[in-house]
Amino acid sequence: MTTTTAVYWDPYDPAFAADPYPIYRRLREETPLYYNERYDFYAVSRFADCERGLPDWRTFSSAKGGILELIKSGIDIPPGTLIFEDPPTHDIHRRLLARLFTPRRIAALEPLVRDYCVRALDPLVGADRFDIMQTLGLELPMKVIGWLLGIPEEEQRAVRETQGNLRTADGRPTDFRGGATLTNEVFAAYIDWRRDHPSDDLMTELLTAEFEDEHGVRRTLTREEVMTYVTVVAGAGNETTGRLIGWISSTLARFPDQRRELVEDPSLIPSAIEEILRYEPPGPFVGRYVTTDVGFHGQTVPAGSAILFIVAAANRDPDHYPDPDRFDIHRRISQQLTFGLGGHYCLGAALARLEGRVALEEMLRRFPSWDVDWDGARLEQTSTVRGWQNLPLVVG
């Protein structure tokens, strides 16, 4: 007679980072509503439950944050942190930012992204190895956010520092009550300078755009609100897109036959990016605060609870994706959970796709094949992201 031990999953434990998918499978099959007693949170892992819950802001609120320890901390979220807001305030702030992320503005970044990839990769032609995270993964998103915000190149490195604001610790919860902040003062001087020196960039538009706030007052954003907006844009865009470039590189190293198809037919690259986003999402779970008692699978999640929607588990739910553990660049993906659903669908999704596509196009032009030095690779998992910190590629 065989016995099965109870499923245990800890979003902070780096032991789960290397391959979390077996435990995700057990969660889906054995405990579709999971409760972690140590950290006092619930989690759902099936596609249907994530599809149901993520758009339902009335039941699953973002107002206390989207990160587990932030929700549990009970701290006040600064105004303007639209990823941690509910309607109607969220909708007002999102509309303001959405008109800055226009297709025209995103498309205008493509030549800059491509030029940077060319300049970063060309010197490596003929080398036998390089770290793709140090070359592109940690650098390119920083550059793109700098261009978007109009930050001079010599000051763009400060953008990377924003990663620490929306990111949690490796292996343990971050204590937001102990001084962690959601705004970044590195932008303060630049915001003040740009107010006096307007230009054609997102920062200037944030400073000058008029809108009607939740109180019916016509105004512009305050300095503090602009700082919060910029921190959110910089931190979220910097971290997740960089991890995407790492997952592109490591996943295609594991599936060289499909990488060869991309070399032979680059028109498949956009669908490959979608499949990588499904297969290895940089943001594996999303937190919400439960506002009212709600049922899942015959059990009740009480009001006041924290809940995680495990997107990475839902992305491999066989009830939604046939043969979900198979990586397939030809897969048709009608619903991409990786960028969220509903009102909090990622504003930067088009930009992330652009960066991933262009980076892969330029990599394949110069390096049609590569392996990974797995002994030198370093994988990180926190309660906000999962991805490579170091990923040395062996080429030639």
N, C-alpha and C positions, 0 to 999 in steps of 0.2 A: 504494500500500500504506500502510495506517495502522498506527501503533504506539501502544500504550497504556503510559503511564508507570506505574510501580509505585505502589500506593496508599500514601500517607503520612498518618498521623493523629497529632496531638499534643494530648492533653487539656488542656494548659496554654496553647495558642496561642489568643489571642482572635480571630484571623482566622477560626477555625472557628465562632465563636459565633453570627454573624448568621444563617447557614443551614447547619447541620452535616449536613442530611439527604442531600444528594448524596454526600458522602463516606461516610456511613453505608450508603447503598445499595451503593456500590462495595465496602465492607468485607464486607457480607453476600454479595454476588455473587462477588467475586474472591478475597477473603482472609478466609473465615469464621473462621479462626484467624489472628490478626494478631500480629506481634511487632514491637515498637518497640525498636530497638537503642540509641537514644540514652538512653532512660530504663529500659531493661531490664525490660519488662513484656509480657505477652500480653493479648489481648483477644478476646472473642467477641461477635458482634453479631446472631446469629439467635435467634428466639424459642425454638426447641427447645433450643438450647444454654443459654440463660439459665434456662429452665424446668427443665432438668436440673441445672444447677450451683448455683443459688442456695439450694435447700433442702439440698444435700449438704454439711453442715458438716464431715463427717469428711475429705472430700477438699479442700474449699474453706473453709478456716478463717477465722473472724473474730477470732481471738485476738490477731493482730498489728495489727488495725485494719481499717477498711473504706474507708480513703482511701489512694490509691496511695503518696504520700510518707510516710505514717505506717507503712505496711507495710514500705517500704524502709528506714526509719530504724532499725528494730530496738529502739526504746525500749520500756520496760516500760509496759503499759497499767494505769492505776490500777484496783484492785478496785471492782466496782460499775458499771463502764462497760459495761452489758449489751449495747449494740449492737456492742461489740468483745469479745464473749466467746463461747465454745462451751459446749455441755452438758458436764457437768451443772451447772456454775456458772451458765451463762446461764439455764437453765430455772428455777433457784431464784430468781435475781434478777428474772427476768421475771414469775414468778408473783406475787412481792411487789408489783411495780409494776402489774401487770395488774389486781389487785383494787382499785387506786386509780382506774383508768380505767374505771369501771363505766358502763353505759348511763345509769344514773340521774344520775351526776355530770356526764357529758357533756351530757345533756338539760337539766340545770339551768343550764348556761352559755348556752343559746340566747337567753333573754330579755336577758341582759347583752350578748351579741354584737349582737343586734338594736338594743338601745338605743344602743350606741356607734355603730353604723353610721348610725342616724337622726341622732344629735347631730353626727356628722362630716359627713354629706352635706347635711342641711337648709340650713346656711348657704351652700352653694354653688349652690342653686337660683337661677337667674337669671344666674349667672356665665357667661362665654363659654368659660372654660378652667380646668382645675386639674390638678395632678399626682396621679394615683391612688395612686402609691407613697407619696408624702408624706402623703396624706390617710388611706389605709387600709392599703396594703401593708406599710408599715414600722411602723405604729402598732397596728393591730388584734391581730396575733399577740402583740405585747408585752403588751397589756392582758390577753388571754386567759390567757397563761401566768402573769401576775401574779395574776389571780383564782384560777386553779387552785392556785397555790402559797400563796395567802393573803398575798401581799406588798402592803403598803399602796400606794395609787396614787401617792403622792408619791415612792416609791422604785422604781417599776416601770421607769423609764427605764434603770436599771442592768441590767435583764434583757436589753436589746438588746445590751449589751456582750458577752454570752455568744456572740454570733454569731461573734466572732473566734476562739473556742476550737475549734469544729468546722468551720471554714471555712478554705480555703486561698487563697493569693495569686492575683491576676489576672495571668496571663501567665507565671508561673514557679512552680516547686514551693516549698512552705514547708519550711524546714529545721527539723523537729521536734527535731533534735538540738541546735539552737542556742538552745533556751530556750522554745519554744512549749509550752504546757501544756494539758491536757484538763480541768482544773478551774478554777473561777472564784472568786477570793477575795471578790468583791463579795457573795457569799451568806453568808460566814462569820459576820458580825455578826448577820445576820437569823436564821440557824440557831440561834445561841446564845440570842438573845432569844426565839425561838419555843419553844425547849425549856423555858424558864421561864414562858412564857405560851401554853399550848396552846389550840388553836382547832379549828373544824370545817373543816380544809383539808388539802390533800395533804401539806404540809410536816409538820404535826403527825402525820399517819398514818405518814409515813416515819420520823419520830423514835421513834414508839412501837410500831410493828408488830413482833410477834415472828415469827420464822421459824426453821427448822432449816437451818443452812448446810451446805456441801459436806462438812464434817467431822462432821456429825451433832450439832452443838452448837446448842442452843436459845438464841437471843439476839435483840437488836435491832441495827440498823445502827449502825456507828460514825459519828462526826462526819464523818470523811473520806469514808466511803461515801455518806452523805447528800449531801454537797457534790457528789460525782461524779454521783449520780443527778439532782440538781437541775440541774446544768450540762448534762447530756445532754438532759433534758426541755426546758429553756429554749432551748438552742442549736438543737436539731433542729426543735422546733416553731415557733420564731420565724422561722428562715430559710426553710424550704421553704414554709410556708403563705403567707408574704408574697409569695414569688415566684409562687405559684399565683394570687393575686389579680391580679398583673400580667399573667399569661398569660390569665386570663379576659378582662381588658380589651382586650389587644392582639389576641387571636384573634377576639373578637366584632366588633372594629372592622374586621377583614379580611373577615368574613362577615356583612354587615349583613342579608341575607335571613334567615339563621338566627337572628340576634338578634331580628328582628321576630317570628319564630315564638315566641320565648320571651316577648316582651312580650304577645303574644296568648294564649299558653297557658303560664303559669308552672309548670304541672305537669311540663313538659319540662326544667326547670332541673336536677334531679338527674342526668338522663342527659347533659345538656350538660357538667356538671362532670366526669363520668367520661370523656367524650370529650376534654375539654381536658387532663385528666391523662394520657391516652394520647398525645395529639397533641403536647403540649409539656410533658413531665415536668420539674419543677423540679430533680430529682436525676437527671441523665442517665446516670450510671454508678455501679457499686458495686464496690469492690475486695475481693479475698480473697487469702489466702496458700495456696499449693498444698502440701499435706502429702505427697503421693505422686505418682509419675509418672502422668499421666493423658492419654488420647488424645482428640483432636478432629480429625475430618476427615482421618484417616490420618497425623496428626502427633502428636508427644508434647510435652506441657508438663512439664518436669522438676520434681521435688519441690524446694521452696525458692523457686519463682518467685512473682511477683506477677501476678495476673490481674484484668482489669476485665471485668465484665459490662455491656455497653453497652445498658442498658434502653431508652434513647431510640431506638436502632436496632432493637431487637427489637419495640418498639411499632409499628413501621412495616414489619414483615415480611409480605410478601404471602402467604406460606405459612400465616399465621395470621389475618391481617385482610384481607378483600377490599378492593381499592382503598385501600390503607392511607394514601396521601398525601392522600386526600380527607377533609376535616373534615365530620363528619356527626353532628349532635346526636341523631339517631335510631338510631345504631349500637348494637347489642347487644354489650356487652363482658362476656364470661363470666370472663375471667381478666385482672386488672389488675396488670401487672408493676410499675407505678410505685411501689407500696407494698412491693415485695419479695414473697418467697415463703417458706413454711416457718416455722421457728422465729423468724426475724428479720422477719417481717411487721410493718409499722409499727404500734406500739401507738397512735399518734396519728392513724391513718387516719380514724376516725369524726369526730374533732375537726376535722381539716383539711377534710373534706367539709362539715361543719356551717358552718365559717367561710366557705368558698367559696360555699356555697349562699345563706346569709343575706346576705353582701355583694352577691352578684349580684341577689338579689331586691330589695334596697333601692336598688341602683343603677338597675335598670330601672324602678322606680316613679317615680324622679325624672328619669332621663335615658334615655328610650327609644332614643335614638340618640347616637352620638358618633364622632368621628374621632380619630386620633392625630397629633400634631405629631411626625412621625418625625425631623425634624431636631433636635428637642430631646430625643429619647429616648436613654437610655443603657443599653446591654445589657452585662451582665457574665457571664463564664464562668470558673469556677474548676474544680478537680478534684472539687469537692463539689456545686456548684450552677450552674445557668444561669438567668438571669432578669433582669428589669428593675430597675435602680437608680433611674432616673427615667423616667416615662411620662406626659407631658403629654397630657391629653385635651381635645379641642375639642368643646364641646357647644353646644346651642342650635338 
